[in-house]
Amino acid sequence: PEGTPILIRPEGFDLISGKFYIAKHRDGETTFKQYVNDGGVEYLAPLNAAFKLVELDEDWSIIGRVVDAKITGL
């Protein structure tokens, strides 16, 4: 859910399809998305269906892997 605190590993991680990452666009935009490797084509998939799938290209860099989330209020 929005506002959920997440713990990020900023280095020493592998890209694994289906895991969640922080990505940064060359224009400065930073986003939290799921990494998908489908037949050798890499994508950033949003958790919110209102946003579109983004092809991972040279404009994007993966800057961290999500290693934990703390959902509060349960």
Predicted model as a PDB file, atoms N, CA, C, CB and O in Angstrom, pLDDT in the B-factor column:
MODEL        1                                                                  
ATOM      1  N   PRO A   1       0.814  -1.211   0.000  1.00 75.00           N  
ATOM      2  CA  PRO A   1       0.000   0.000   0.000  1.00 75.00           C  
ATOM      3  C   PRO A   1       0.860   1.279   0.000  1.00 75.00           C  
ATOM      4  CB  PRO A   1      -0.927  -0.004   1.213  1.00 75.00           C  
ATOM      5  O   PRO A   1       2.004   1.268   0.453  1.00 75.00           O  
ATOM      6  N   GLU A   2       0.298   2.353  -0.505  1.00 78.00           N  
ATOM      7  CA  GLU A   2       1.010   3.625  -0.526  1.00 78.00           C  
ATOM      8  C   GLU A   2       1.408   4.011   0.891  1.00 78.00           C  
ATOM      9  CB  GLU A   2       0.143   4.731  -1.169  1.00 78.00           C  
ATOM     10  O   GLU A   2       0.632   3.862   1.835  1.00 78.00           O  
ATOM     11  N   GLY A   3       2.632   4.509   1.019  1.00 82.00           N  
ATOM     12  CA  GLY A   3       3.137   4.936   2.313  1.00 82.00           C  
ATOM     13  C   GLY A   3       3.801   3.831   3.121  1.00 82.00           C  
ATOM     14  O   GLY A   3       4.271   4.080   4.230  1.00 82.00           O  
ATOM     15  N   THR A   4       3.847   2.614   2.585  1.00 86.00           N  
ATOM     16  CA  THR A   4       4.490   1.500   3.280  1.00 86.00           C  
ATOM     17  C   THR A   4       6.001   1.697   3.287  1.00 86.00           C  
ATOM     18  CB  THR A   4       4.123   0.152   2.617  1.00 86.00           C  
ATOM     19  O   THR A   4       6.596   1.859   2.222  1.00 86.00           O  
ATOM     20  N   PRO A   5       6.635   1.689   4.451  1.00 90.00           N  
ATOM     21  CA  PRO A   5       8.096   1.806   4.489  1.00 90.00           C  
ATOM     22  C   PRO A   5       8.750   0.568   3.871  1.00 90.00           C  
ATOM     23  CB  PRO A   5       8.586   2.001   5.944  1.00 90.00           C  
ATOM     24  O   PRO A   5       8.329  -0.559   4.131  1.00 90.00           O  
ATOM     25  N   ILE A   6       9.780   0.784   3.052  1.00 91.00           N  
ATOM     26  CA  ILE A   6      10.504  -0.323   2.437  1.00 91.00           C  
ATOM     27  C   ILE A   6      11.993  -0.178   2.734  1.00 91.00           C  
ATOM     28  CB  ILE A   6      10.250  -0.372   0.905  1.00 91.00           C  
ATOM     29  O   ILE A   6      12.512   0.932   2.855  1.00 91.00           O  
ATOM     30  N   LEU A   7      12.664  -1.310   2.849  1.00 93.00           N  
ATOM     31  CA  LEU A   7      14.104  -1.348   3.084  1.00 93.00           C  
ATOM     32  C   LEU A   7      14.777  -1.674   1.756  1.00 93.00           C  
ATOM     33  CB  LEU A   7      14.485  -2.400   4.194  1.00 93.00           C  
ATOM     34  O   LEU A   7      14.409  -2.635   1.081  1.00 93.00           O  
ATOM     35  N   ILE A   8      15.769  -0.859   1.388  1.00 95.00           N  
ATOM     36  CA  ILE A   8      16.434  -0.973   0.087  1.00 95.00           C  
ATOM     37  C   ILE A   8      17.891  -1.371   0.261  1.00 95.00           C  
ATOM     38  CB  ILE A   8      16.337   0.350  -0.689  1.00 95.00           C  
ATOM     39  O   ILE A   8      18.598  -0.828   1.110  1.00 95.00           O  
ATOM     40  N   ARG A   9      18.334  -2.330  -0.554  1.00 96.00           N  
ATOM     41  CA  ARG A   9      19.760  -2.665  -0.629  1.00 96.00           C  
ATOM     42  C   ARG A   9      20.314  -1.881  -1.817  1.00 96.00           C  
ATOM     43  CB  ARG A   9      20.006  -4.242  -0.788  1.00 96.00           C  
ATOM     44  O   ARG A   9      19.964  -2.176  -2.960  1.00 96.00           O  
ATOM     45  N   PRO A  10      21.180  -0.876  -1.568  1.00 95.00           N  
ATOM     46  CA  PRO A  10      21.642   0.002  -2.641  1.00 95.00           C  
ATOM     47  C   PRO A  10      22.788  -0.558  -3.486  1.00 95.00           C  
ATOM     48  CB  PRO A  10      22.068   1.293  -2.057  1.00 95.00           C  
ATOM     49  O   PRO A  10      23.120   0.017  -4.522  1.00 95.00           O  
ATOM     50  N   GLU A  11      23.393  -1.661  -3.066  1.00 94.00           N  
ATOM     51  CA  GLU A  11      24.477  -2.233  -3.862  1.00 94.00           C  
ATOM     52  C   GLU A  11      24.623  -3.711  -3.525  1.00 94.00           C  
ATOM     53  CB  GLU A  11      25.812  -1.477  -3.612  1.00 94.00           C  
ATOM     54  O   GLU A  11      24.103  -4.187  -2.516  1.00 94.00           O  
ATOM     55  N   GLY A  12      25.345  -4.432  -4.393  1.00 94.00           N  
ATOM     56  CA  GLY A  12      25.588  -5.845  -4.142  1.00 94.00           C  
ATOM     57  C   GLY A  12      24.373  -6.729  -4.356  1.00 94.00           C  
ATOM     58  O   GLY A  12      24.200  -7.718  -3.644  1.00 94.00           O  
ATOM     59  N   PHE A  13      23.531  -6.397  -5.317  1.00 94.00           N  
ATOM     60  CA  PHE A  13      22.336  -7.191  -5.601  1.00 94.00           C  
ATOM     61  C   PHE A  13      22.333  -7.620  -7.070  1.00 94.00           C  
ATOM     62  CB  PHE A  13      21.051  -6.388  -5.266  1.00 94.00           C  
ATOM     63  O   PHE A  13      22.954  -6.978  -7.917  1.00 94.00           O  
ATOM     64  N   ASP A  14      21.632  -8.706  -7.354  1.00 95.00           N  
ATOM     65  CA  ASP A  14      21.430  -9.176  -8.720  1.00 95.00           C  
ATOM     66  C   ASP A  14      20.037  -8.777  -9.176  1.00 95.00           C  
ATOM     67  CB  ASP A  14      21.626 -10.713  -8.821  1.00 95.00           C  
ATOM     68  O   ASP A  14      19.133  -8.607  -8.358  1.00 95.00           O  
ATOM     69  N   LEU A  15      19.865  -8.628 -10.489  1.00 95.00           N  
ATOM     70  CA  LEU A  15      18.528  -8.395 -11.038  1.00 95.00           C  
ATOM     71  C   LEU A  15      17.858  -9.753 -11.211  1.00 95.00           C  
ATOM     72  CB  LEU A  15      18.589  -7.608 -12.405  1.00 95.00           C  
ATOM     73  O   LEU A  15      18.356 -10.622 -11.927  1.00 95.00           O  
ATOM     74  N   ILE A  16      16.720  -9.918 -10.543  1.00 96.00           N  
ATOM     75  CA  ILE A  16      15.972 -11.163 -10.592  1.00 96.00           C  
ATOM     76  C   ILE A  16      14.545 -10.837 -11.021  1.00 96.00           C  
ATOM     77  CB  ILE A  16      15.998 -11.900  -9.211  1.00 96.00           C  
ATOM     78  O   ILE A  16      13.857 -10.041 -10.381  1.00 96.00           O  
ATOM     79  N   SER A  17      14.114 -11.461 -12.110  1.00 97.00           N  
ATOM     80  CA  SER A  17      12.766 -11.214 -12.621  1.00 97.00           C  
ATOM     81  C   SER A  17      11.737 -11.538 -11.546  1.00 97.00           C  
ATOM     82  CB  SER A  17      12.499 -12.048 -13.895  1.00 97.00           C  
ATOM     83  O   SER A  17      11.781 -12.603 -10.931  1.00 97.00           O  
ATOM     84  N   GLY A  18      10.814 -10.610 -11.328  1.00 97.00           N  
ATOM     85  CA  GLY A  18       9.764 -10.772 -10.332  1.00 97.00           C  
ATOM     86  C   GLY A  18      10.039 -10.055  -9.020  1.00 97.00           C  
ATOM     87  O   GLY A  18       9.124  -9.860  -8.219  1.00 97.00           O  
ATOM     88  N   LYS A  19      11.287  -9.659  -8.788  1.00 97.00           N  
ATOM     89  CA  LYS A  19      11.632  -8.926  -7.568  1.00 97.00           C  
ATOM     90  C   LYS A  19      11.389  -7.427  -7.775  1.00 97.00           C  
ATOM     91  CB  LYS A  19      13.114  -9.188  -7.168  1.00 97.00           C  
ATOM     92  O   LYS A  19      11.205  -6.968  -8.903  1.00 97.00           O  
ATOM     93  N   PHE A  20      11.391  -6.676  -6.673  1.00 96.00           N  
ATOM     94  CA  PHE A  20      11.072  -5.248  -6.723  1.00 96.00           C  
ATOM     95  C   PHE A  20      12.319  -4.404  -6.534  1.00 96.00           C  
ATOM     96  CB  PHE A  20      10.036  -4.892  -5.659  1.00 96.00           C  
ATOM     97  O   PHE A  20      13.194  -4.723  -5.729  1.00 96.00           O  
ATOM     98  N   TYR A  21      12.381  -3.311  -7.300  1.00 97.00           N  
ATOM     99  CA  TYR A  21      13.572  -2.466  -7.341  1.00 97.00           C  
ATOM    100  C   TYR A  21      13.196  -0.991  -7.363  1.00 97.00           C  
ATOM    101  CB  TYR A  21      14.428  -2.808  -8.560  1.00 97.00           C  
ATOM    102  O   TYR A  21      12.065  -0.614  -7.672  1.00 97.00           O  
ATOM    103  N   ILE A  22      14.189  -0.172  -7.024  1.00 96.00           N  
ATOM    104  CA  ILE A  22      14.089   1.267  -7.200  1.00 96.00           C  
ATOM    105  C   ILE A  22      14.890   1.593  -8.451  1.00 96.00           C  
ATOM    106  CB  ILE A  22      14.615   2.064  -5.933  1.00 96.00           C  
ATOM    107  O   ILE A  22      16.050   1.201  -8.572  1.00 96.00           O  
ATOM    108  N   ALA A  23      14.275   2.305  -9.372  1.00 96.00           N  
ATOM    109  CA  ALA A  23      14.926   2.679 -10.625  1.00 96.00           C  
ATOM    110  C   ALA A  23      14.914   4.190 -10.759  1.00 96.00           C  
ATOM    111  CB  ALA A  23      14.228   2.014 -11.839  1.00 96.00           C  
ATOM    112  O   ALA A  23      14.000   4.869 -10.292  1.00 96.00           O  
ATOM    113  N   LYS A  24      15.954   4.702 -11.411  1.00 97.00           N  
ATOM    114  CA  LYS A  24      16.063   6.143 -11.613  1.00 97.00           C  
ATOM    115  C   LYS A  24      16.223   6.430 -13.098  1.00 97.00           C  
ATOM    116  CB  LYS A  24      17.250   6.730 -10.808  1.00 97.00           C  
ATOM    117  O   LYS A  24      17.058   5.830 -13.775  1.00 97.00           O  
ATOM    118  N   HIS A  25      15.410   7.358 -13.593  1.00 96.00           N  
ATOM    119  CA  HIS A  25      15.481   7.796 -14.990  1.00 96.00           C  
ATOM    120  C   HIS A  25      16.508   8.910 -15.101  1.00 96.00           C  
ATOM    121  CB  HIS A  25      14.087   8.274 -15.506  1.00 96.00           C  
ATOM    122  O   HIS A  25      16.763   9.620 -14.129  1.00 96.00           O  
ATOM    123  N   ARG A  26      17.090   9.065 -16.260  1.00 96.00           N  
ATOM    124  CA  ARG A  26      18.129  10.090 -16.446  1.00 96.00           C  
ATOM    125  C   ARG A  26      17.606  11.504 -16.204  1.00 96.00           C  
ATOM    126  CB  ARG A  26      18.704   9.997 -17.852  1.00 96.00           C  
ATOM    127  O   ARG A  26      18.391  12.414 -15.937  1.00 96.00           O  
ATOM    128  N   ASP A  27      16.279  11.702 -16.295  1.00 96.00           N  
ATOM    129  CA  ASP A  27      15.700  13.020 -16.027  1.00 96.00           C  
ATOM    130  C   ASP A  27      15.509  13.294 -14.529  1.00 96.00           C  
ATOM    131  CB  ASP A  27      14.368  13.146 -16.739  1.00 96.00           C  
ATOM    132  O   ASP A  27      15.056  14.370 -14.141  1.00 96.00           O  
ATOM    133  N   GLY A  28      15.866  12.291 -13.682  1.00 95.00           N  
ATOM    134  CA  GLY A  28      15.774  12.474 -12.235  1.00 95.00           C  
ATOM    135  C   GLY A  28      14.609  11.759 -11.577  1.00 95.00           C  
ATOM    136  O   GLY A  28      14.587  11.621 -10.354  1.00 95.00           O  
ATOM    137  N   GLU A  29      13.632  11.297 -12.365  1.00 92.00           N  
ATOM    138  CA  GLU A  29      12.488  10.580 -11.810  1.00 92.00           C  
ATOM    139  C   GLU A  29      12.970   9.277 -11.156  1.00 92.00           C  
ATOM    140  CB  GLU A  29      11.429  10.287 -12.917  1.00 92.00           C  
ATOM    141  O   GLU A  29      13.752   8.531 -11.745  1.00 92.00           O  
ATOM    142  N   THR A  30      12.497   9.016  -9.941  1.00 93.00           N  
ATOM    143  CA  THR A  30      12.796   7.770  -9.241  1.00 93.00           C  
ATOM    144  C   THR A  30      11.484   7.035  -9.020  1.00 93.00           C  
ATOM    145  CB  THR A  30      13.536   8.032  -7.882  1.00 93.00           C  
ATOM    146  O   THR A  30      10.473   7.651  -8.684  1.00 93.00           O  
ATOM    147  N   THR A  31      11.498   5.698  -9.210  1.00 92.00           N  
ATOM    148  CA  THR A  31      10.264   4.929  -9.128  1.00 92.00           C  
ATOM    149  C   THR A  31      10.502   3.566  -8.486  1.00 92.00           C  
ATOM    150  CB  THR A  31       9.659   4.757 -10.515  1.00 92.00           C  
ATOM    151  O   THR A  31      11.614   3.039  -8.505  1.00 92.00           O  
ATOM    152  N   PHE A  32       9.450   3.014  -7.925  1.00 91.00           N  
ATOM    153  CA  PHE A  32       9.437   1.682  -7.308  1.00 91.00           C  
ATOM    154  C   PHE A  32       8.637   0.778  -8.219  1.00 91.00           C  
ATOM    155  CB  PHE A  32       8.831   1.709  -5.850  1.00 91.00           C  
ATOM    156  O   PHE A  32       7.436   0.983  -8.393  1.00 91.00           O  
ATOM    157  N   LYS A  33       9.290  -0.234  -8.811  1.00 94.00           N  
ATOM    158  CA  LYS A  33       8.595  -1.103  -9.749  1.00 94.00           C  
ATOM    159  C   LYS A  33       9.130  -2.534  -9.658  1.00 94.00           C  
ATOM    160  CB  LYS A  33       8.739  -0.568 -11.181  1.00 94.00           C  
ATOM    161  O   LYS A  33      10.163  -2.802  -9.044  1.00 94.00           O  
ATOM    162  N   GLN A  34       8.390  -3.433 -10.291  1.00 97.00           N  
ATOM    163  CA  GLN A  34       8.808  -4.828 -10.373  1.00 97.00           C  
ATOM    164  C   GLN A  34       9.624  -5.020 -11.646  1.00 97.00           C  
ATOM    165  CB  GLN A  34       7.579  -5.788 -10.347  1.00 97.00           C  
ATOM    166  O   GLN A  34       9.224  -4.575 -12.722  1.00 97.00           O  
ATOM    167  N   TYR A  35      10.769  -5.686 -11.516  1.00 97.00           N  
ATOM    168  CA  TYR A  35      11.612  -5.975 -12.671  1.00 97.00           C  
ATOM    169  C   TYR A  35      11.125  -7.260 -13.329  1.00 97.00           C  
ATOM    170  CB  TYR A  35      13.109  -6.096 -12.258  1.00 97.00           C  
ATOM    171  O   TYR A  35      10.898  -8.266 -12.657  1.00 97.00           O  
ATOM    172  N   VAL A  36      10.964  -7.215 -14.657  1.00 97.00           N  
ATOM    173  CA  VAL A  36      10.513  -8.379 -15.413  1.00 97.00           C  
ATOM    174  C   VAL A  36      11.455  -8.579 -16.591  1.00 97.00           C  
ATOM    175  CB  VAL A  36       9.038  -8.206 -15.898  1.00 97.00           C  
ATOM    176  O   VAL A  36      11.708  -7.652 -17.360  1.00 97.00           O  
ATOM    177  N   ASN A  37      11.972  -9.796 -16.725  1.00 96.00           N  
ATOM    178  CA  ASN A  37      12.783 -10.160 -17.886  1.00 96.00           C  
ATOM    179  C   ASN A  37      11.984 -11.205 -18.637  1.00 96.00           C  
ATOM    180  CB  ASN A  37      14.222 -10.698 -17.476  1.00 96.00           C  
ATOM    181  O   ASN A  37      11.840 -12.336 -18.175  1.00 96.00           O  
ATOM    182  N   ASP A  38      11.458 -10.825 -19.806  1.00 94.00           N  
ATOM    183  CA  ASP A  38      10.596 -11.692 -20.598  1.00 94.00           C  
ATOM    184  C   ASP A  38      11.267 -11.970 -21.930  1.00 94.00           C  
ATOM    185  CB  ASP A  38       9.197 -11.055 -20.806  1.00 94.00           C  
ATOM    186  O   ASP A  38      11.238 -11.130 -22.830  1.00 94.00           O  
ATOM    187  N   GLY A  39      11.869 -13.136 -22.062  1.00 93.00           N  
ATOM    188  CA  GLY A  39      12.522 -13.516 -23.310  1.00 93.00           C  
ATOM    189  C   GLY A  39      13.702 -12.622 -23.650  1.00 93.00           C  
ATOM    190  O   GLY A  39      13.981 -12.386 -24.825  1.00 93.00           O  
ATOM    191  N   GLY A  40      14.392 -12.126 -22.646  1.00 92.00           N  
ATOM    192  CA  GLY A  40      15.550 -11.264 -22.871  1.00 92.00           C  
ATOM    193  C   GLY A  40      15.223  -9.785 -22.952  1.00 92.00           C  
ATOM    194  O   GLY A  40      16.132  -8.960 -23.032  1.00 92.00           O  
ATOM    195  N   VAL A  41      13.938  -9.429 -22.931  1.00 95.00           N  
ATOM    196  CA  VAL A  41      13.528  -8.026 -22.927  1.00 95.00           C  
ATOM    197  C   VAL A  41      13.204  -7.652 -21.486  1.00 95.00           C  
ATOM    198  CB  VAL A  41      12.293  -7.776 -23.878  1.00 95.00           C  
ATOM    199  O   VAL A  41      12.429  -8.337 -20.819  1.00 95.00           O  
ATOM    200  N   GLU A  42      13.809  -6.547 -21.004  1.00 96.00           N  
ATOM    201  CA  GLU A  42      13.658  -6.141 -19.619  1.00 96.00           C  
ATOM    202  C   GLU A  42      12.634  -5.015 -19.492  1.00 96.00           C  
ATOM    203  CB  GLU A  42      15.003  -5.703 -19.044  1.00 96.00           C  
ATOM    204  O   GLU A  42      12.628  -4.062 -20.271  1.00 96.00           O  
ATOM    205  N   TYR A  43      11.769  -5.153 -18.487  1.00 96.00           N  
ATOM    206  CA  TYR A  43      10.712  -4.180 -18.235  1.00 96.00           C  
ATOM    207  C   TYR A  43      10.694  -3.783 -16.769  1.00 96.00           C  
ATOM    208  CB  TYR A  43       9.348  -4.742 -18.651  1.00 96.00           C  
ATOM    209  O   TYR A  43      11.204  -4.496 -15.905  1.00 96.00           O  
ATOM    210  N   LEU A  44      10.095  -2.632 -16.511  1.00 97.00           N  
ATOM    211  CA  LEU A  44       9.737  -2.203 -15.171  1.00 97.00           C  
ATOM    212  C   LEU A  44       8.212  -2.188 -15.127  1.00 97.00           C  
ATOM    213  CB  LEU A  44      10.359  -0.785 -14.812  1.00 97.00           C  
ATOM    214  O   LEU A  44       7.567  -1.413 -15.834  1.00 97.00           O  
ATOM    215  N   ALA A  45       7.651  -3.044 -14.298  1.00 97.00           N  
ATOM    216  CA  ALA A  45       6.196  -3.178 -14.220  1.00 97.00           C  
ATOM    217  C   ALA A  45       5.680  -2.443 -12.979  1.00 97.00           C  
ATOM    218  CB  ALA A  45       5.780  -4.679 -14.182  1.00 97.00           C  
ATOM    219  O   ALA A  45       6.162  -2.680 -11.871  1.00 97.00           O  
ATOM    220  N   PRO A  46       4.708  -1.558 -13.162  1.00 93.00           N  
ATOM    221  CA  PRO A  46       4.154  -0.826 -12.019  1.00 93.00           C  
ATOM    222  C   PRO A  46       3.264  -1.721 -11.168  1.00 93.00           C  
ATOM    223  CB  PRO A  46       3.361   0.392 -12.498  1.00 93.00           C  
ATOM    224  O   PRO A  46       2.694  -2.692 -11.666  1.00 93.00           O  
ATOM    225  N   LEU A  47       3.147  -1.395  -9.894  1.00 89.00           N  
ATOM    226  CA  LEU A  47       2.229  -2.117  -9.021  1.00 89.00           C  
ATOM    227  C   LEU A  47       0.803  -1.624  -9.221  1.00 89.00           C  
ATOM    228  CB  LEU A  47       2.645  -1.962  -7.552  1.00 89.00           C  
ATOM    229  O   LEU A  47      -0.154  -2.353  -8.958  1.00 89.00           O  
ATOM    230  N   ASN A  48       0.661  -0.390  -9.685  1.00 88.00           N  
ATOM    231  CA  ASN A  48      -0.638   0.231  -9.937  1.00 88.00           C  
ATOM    232  C   ASN A  48      -0.970   0.058 -11.418  1.00 88.00           C  
ATOM    233  CB  ASN A  48      -0.636   1.750  -9.530  1.00 88.00           C  
ATOM    234  O   ASN A  48      -0.227   0.534 -12.276  1.00 88.00           O  
ATOM    235  N   ALA A  49      -2.065  -0.612 -11.721  1.00 88.00           N  
ATOM    236  CA  ALA A  49      -2.469  -0.892 -13.107  1.00 88.00           C  
ATOM    237  C   ALA A  49      -2.772   0.380 -13.906  1.00 88.00           C  
ATOM    238  CB  ALA A  49      -3.691  -1.795 -13.114  1.00 88.00           C  
ATOM    239  O   ALA A  49      -2.861   0.324 -15.132  1.00 88.00           O  
ATOM    240  N   ALA A  50      -2.930   1.515 -13.238  1.00 92.00           N  
ATOM    241  CA  ALA A  50      -3.195   2.771 -13.947  1.00 92.00           C  
ATOM    242  C   ALA A  50      -1.947   3.290 -14.661  1.00 92.00           C  
ATOM    243  CB  ALA A  50      -3.711   3.829 -12.969  1.00 92.00           C  
ATOM    244  O   ALA A  50      -2.040   4.175 -15.512  1.00 92.00           O  
ATOM    245  N   PHE A  51      -0.788   2.744 -14.318  1.00 90.00           N  
ATOM    246  CA  PHE A  51       0.459   3.157 -14.949  1.00 90.00           C  
ATOM    247  C   PHE A  51       0.892   2.111 -15.960  1.00 90.00           C  
ATOM    248  CB  PHE A  51       1.560   3.383 -13.897  1.00 90.00           C  
ATOM    249  O   PHE A  51       0.494   0.949 -15.872  1.00 90.00           O  
ATOM    250  N   LYS A  52       1.715   2.528 -16.926  1.00 91.00           N  
ATOM    251  CA  LYS A  52       2.100   1.615 -17.997  1.00 91.00           C  
ATOM    252  C   LYS A  52       3.421   0.900 -17.708  1.00 91.00           C  
ATOM    253  CB  LYS A  52       2.204   2.371 -19.305  1.00 91.00           C  
ATOM    254  O   LYS A  52       4.234   1.353 -16.903  1.00 91.00           O  
ATOM    255  N   LEU A  53       3.604  -0.218 -18.386  1.00 93.00           N  
ATOM    256  CA  LEU A  53       4.831  -0.979 -18.363  1.00 93.00           C  
ATOM    257  C   LEU A  53       5.906  -0.163 -19.066  1.00 93.00           C  
ATOM    258  CB  LEU A  53       4.646  -2.370 -19.031  1.00 93.00           C  
ATOM    259  O   LEU A  53       5.641   0.440 -20.106  1.00 93.00           O  
ATOM    260  N   VAL A  54       7.119  -0.135 -18.512  1.00 93.00           N  
ATOM    261  CA  VAL A  54       8.212   0.660 -19.074  1.00 93.00           C  
ATOM    262  C   VAL A  54       9.326  -0.292 -19.501  1.00 93.00           C  
ATOM    263  CB  VAL A  54       8.740   1.719 -18.040  1.00 93.00           C  
ATOM    264  O   VAL A  54       9.769  -1.124 -18.709  1.00 93.00           O  
ATOM    265  N   GLU A  55       9.774  -0.175 -20.737  1.00 94.00           N  
ATOM    266  CA  GLU A  55      10.903  -0.987 -21.173  1.00 94.00           C  
ATOM    267  C   GLU A  55      12.176  -0.404 -20.553  1.00 94.00           C  
ATOM    268  CB  GLU A  55      11.001  -1.032 -22.741  1.00 94.00           C  
ATOM    269  O   GLU A  55      12.422   0.800 -20.625  1.00 94.00           O  
ATOM    270  N   LEU A  56      12.971  -1.273 -19.948  1.00 95.00           N  
ATOM    271  CA  LEU A  56      14.213  -0.859 -19.310  1.00 95.00           C  
ATOM    272  C   LEU A  56      15.252  -0.625 -20.404  1.00 95.00           C  
ATOM    273  CB  LEU A  56      14.707  -1.927 -18.275  1.00 95.00           C  
ATOM    274  O   LEU A  56      15.657  -1.560 -21.094  1.00 95.00           O  
ATOM    275  N   ASP A  57      15.679   0.624 -20.556  1.00 95.00           N  
ATOM    276  CA  ASP A  57      16.666   0.965 -21.578  1.00 95.00           C  
ATOM    277  C   ASP A  57      17.784   1.785 -20.945  1.00 95.00           C  
ATOM    278  CB  ASP A  57      16.008   1.745 -22.750  1.00 95.00           C  
ATOM    279  O   ASP A  57      17.858   1.893 -19.721  1.00 95.00           O  
ATOM    280  N   GLU A  58      18.649   2.362 -21.768  1.00 95.00           N  
ATOM    281  CA  GLU A  58      19.800   3.107 -21.254  1.00 95.00           C  
ATOM    282  C   GLU A  58      19.419   4.366 -20.484  1.00 95.00           C  
ATOM    283  CB  GLU A  58      20.702   3.479 -22.388  1.00 95.00           C  
ATOM    284  O   GLU A  58      20.265   4.950 -19.807  1.00 95.00           O  
ATOM    285  N   ASP A  59      18.157   4.797 -20.575  1.00 97.00           N  
ATOM    286  CA  ASP A  59      17.692   5.965 -19.834  1.00 97.00           C  
ATOM    287  C   ASP A  59      17.423   5.639 -18.355  1.00 97.00           C  
ATOM    288  CB  ASP A  59      16.427   6.521 -20.485  1.00 97.00           C  
ATOM    289  O   ASP A  59      17.288   6.550 -17.537  1.00 97.00           O  
ATOM    290  N   TRP A  60      17.345   4.363 -18.016  1.00 96.00           N  
ATOM    291  CA  TRP A  60      17.034   3.927 -16.659  1.00 96.00           C  
ATOM    292  C   TRP A  60      18.231   3.227 -16.027  1.00 96.00           C  
ATOM    293  CB  TRP A  60      15.818   2.997 -16.660  1.00 96.00           C  
ATOM    294  O   TRP A  60      18.989   2.536 -16.708  1.00 96.00           O  
ATOM    295  N   SER A  61      18.392   3.411 -14.729  1.00 96.00           N  
ATOM    296  CA  SER A  61      19.375   2.644 -13.974  1.00 96.00           C  
ATOM    297  C   SER A  61      18.696   2.110 -12.712  1.00 96.00           C  
ATOM    298  CB  SER A  61      20.629   3.517 -13.618  1.00 96.00           C  
ATOM    299  O   SER A  61      17.893   2.801 -12.084  1.00 96.00           O  
ATOM    300  N   ILE A  62      19.027   0.888 -12.358  1.00 97.00           N  
ATOM    301  CA  ILE A  62      18.491   0.274 -11.151  1.00 97.00           C  
ATOM    302  C   ILE A  62      19.417   0.679 -10.007  1.00 97.00           C  
ATOM    303  CB  ILE A  62      18.381  -1.302 -11.288  1.00 97.00           C  
ATOM    304  O   ILE A  62      20.611   0.383 -10.037  1.00 97.00           O  
ATOM    305  N   ILE A  63      18.863   1.360  -8.995  1.00 96.00           N  
ATOM    306  CA  ILE A  63      19.711   1.899  -7.928  1.00 96.00           C  
ATOM    307  C   ILE A  63      19.532   1.176  -6.596  1.00 96.00           C  
ATOM    308  CB  ILE A  63      19.422   3.366  -7.740  1.00 96.00           C  
ATOM    309  O   ILE A  63      20.237   1.481  -5.634  1.00 96.00           O  
ATOM    310  N   GLY A  64      18.601   0.222  -6.523  1.00 97.00           N  
ATOM    311  CA  GLY A  64      18.429  -0.515  -5.281  1.00 97.00           C  
ATOM    312  C   GLY A  64      17.398  -1.615  -5.414  1.00 97.00           C  
ATOM    313  O   GLY A  64      16.490  -1.538  -6.241  1.00 97.00           O  
ATOM    314  N   ARG A  65      17.549  -2.647  -4.585  1.00 97.00           N  
ATOM    315  CA  ARG A  65      16.595  -3.758  -4.558  1.00 97.00           C  
ATOM    316  C   ARG A  65      15.840  -3.719  -3.237  1.00 97.00           C  
ATOM    317  CB  ARG A  65      17.318  -5.131  -4.746  1.00 97.00           C  
ATOM    318  O   ARG A  65      16.434  -3.535  -2.175  1.00 97.00           O  
ATOM    319  N   VAL A  66      14.543  -3.893  -3.312  1.00 95.00           N  
ATOM    320  CA  VAL A  66      13.706  -3.935  -2.113  1.00 95.00           C  
ATOM    321  C   VAL A  66      13.944  -5.272  -1.412  1.00 95.00           C  
ATOM    322  CB  VAL A  66      12.185  -3.744  -2.468  1.00 95.00           C  
ATOM    323  O   VAL A  66      13.791  -6.333  -2.017  1.00 95.00           O  
ATOM    324  N   VAL A  67      14.320  -5.214  -0.133  1.00 95.00           N  
ATOM    325  CA  VAL A  67      14.591  -6.435   0.623  1.00 95.00           C  
ATOM    326  C   VAL A  67      13.575  -6.677   1.733  1.00 95.00           C  
ATOM    327  CB  VAL A  67      15.978  -6.375   1.214  1.00 95.00           C  
ATOM    328  O   VAL A  67      13.515  -7.775   2.287  1.00 95.00           O  
ATOM    329  N   ASP A  68      12.769  -5.656   2.067  1.00 93.00           N  
ATOM    330  CA  ASP A  68      11.765  -5.837   3.114  1.00 93.00           C  
ATOM    331  C   ASP A  68      10.750  -4.693   3.034  1.00 93.00           C  
ATOM    332  CB  ASP A  68      12.433  -5.893   4.528  1.00 93.00           C  
ATOM    333  O   ASP A  68      11.060  -3.603   2.553  1.00 93.00           O  
ATOM    334  N   ALA A  69       9.535  -4.961   3.515  1.00 88.00           N  
ATOM    335  CA  ALA A  69       8.482  -3.946   3.607  1.00 88.00           C  
ATOM    336  C   ALA A  69       7.780  -4.143   4.953  1.00 88.00           C  
ATOM    337  CB  ALA A  69       7.456  -4.051   2.395  1.00 88.00           C  
ATOM    338  O   ALA A  69       7.609  -5.270   5.418  1.00 88.00           O  
ATOM    339  N   LYS A  70       7.381  -3.039   5.564  1.00 87.00           N  
ATOM    340  CA  LYS A  70       6.704  -3.088   6.854  1.00 87.00           C  
ATOM    341  C   LYS A  70       5.311  -2.482   6.727  1.00 87.00           C  
ATOM    342  CB  LYS A  70       7.526  -2.346   7.935  1.00 87.00           C  
ATOM    343  O   LYS A  70       5.138  -1.264   6.773  1.00 87.00           O  
ATOM    344  N   ILE A  71       4.332  -3.352   6.567  1.00 80.00           N  
ATOM    345  CA  ILE A  71       2.950  -2.881   6.461  1.00 80.00           C  
ATOM    346  C   ILE A  71       2.443  -2.612   7.882  1.00 80.00           C  
ATOM    347  CB  ILE A  71       2.033  -3.934   5.709  1.00 80.00           C  
ATOM    348  O   ILE A  71       2.405  -3.510   8.723  1.00 80.00           O  
ATOM    349  N   THR A  72       2.061  -1.379   8.125  1.00 76.00           N  
ATOM    350  CA  THR A  72       1.627  -0.989   9.461  1.00 76.00           C  
ATOM    351  C   THR A  72       0.101  -1.053   9.577  1.00 76.00           C  
ATOM    352  CB  THR A  72       2.129   0.426   9.795  1.00 76.00           C  
ATOM    353  O   THR A  72      -0.607  -1.064   8.570  1.00 76.00           O  
ATOM    354  N   GLY A  73      -0.380  -1.094  10.782  1.00 70.00           N  
ATOM    355  CA  GLY A  73      -1.813  -1.025  11.035  1.00 70.00           C  
ATOM    356  C   GLY A  73      -2.552  -2.336  10.921  1.00 70.00           C  
ATOM    357  O   GLY A  73      -3.782  -2.337  10.873  1.00 70.00           O  
ATOM    358  N   LEU A  74      -1.855  -3.443  10.877  1.00 64.00           N  
ATOM    359  CA  LEU A  74      -2.544  -4.743  10.791  1.00 64.00           C  
ATOM    360  C   LEU A  74      -2.862  -5.273  12.158  1.00 64.00           C  
ATOM    361  CB  LEU A  74      -1.702  -5.760  10.032  1.00 64.00           C  
ATOM    362  O   LEU A  74      -3.439  -6.353  12.283  1.00 64.00           O  
TER     363      LEU A  74                                                      
ENDMDL                                                                          
END                                                                             
